[in-house]
Amino acid sequence: MAKLFIQLAALNGLLAVVLGAFGAHALKAKISADMLNTYQTAVQYHFWHALALLAVGILAYQLPSSKLLTGSGIAFAVGIVLFSGSLYVLATTELRHLGPMPVGLITPIGGMCFIVGWLLLLISSAQLK
């Protein structure tokens, strides 16, 4: 899992930079200031949690059998998709519902994934030597 988390971290770091540049240059004149702020929040959380995934990947080399660390990495990855992904969608499209669910309700689920990821990382740190 260590290698996978490092690869996911690199991919998400790359995406956060690309999407941040896209927002700063291409979207600035096309969306409202409120939606640009929403988009920037998505980029910021995306990037910070890409770094968190990198930390999990590096730690997973030392603790390869840690289920808590694996759970942390999964929670961060899912959080990026749900939290940042839903904000990207809200900021750049008119889409407000995915089936019966408002897109805005997906964001806090992603936020909870981030919280769970950090909590599992904290608990797993007790396993470090």
PyMOL commands that set and color helices and strands:
alter all, ss='L'
color gray80, all
select helices_A, chain A and resi 2-27+33-62+67-92+103-127
alter helices_A, ss='H'
color red, helices_A
select strands_A, chain A and resi 97-98+101-102
alter strands_A, ss='S'
color yellow, strands_A
deselect
rebuild
show_as cartoon
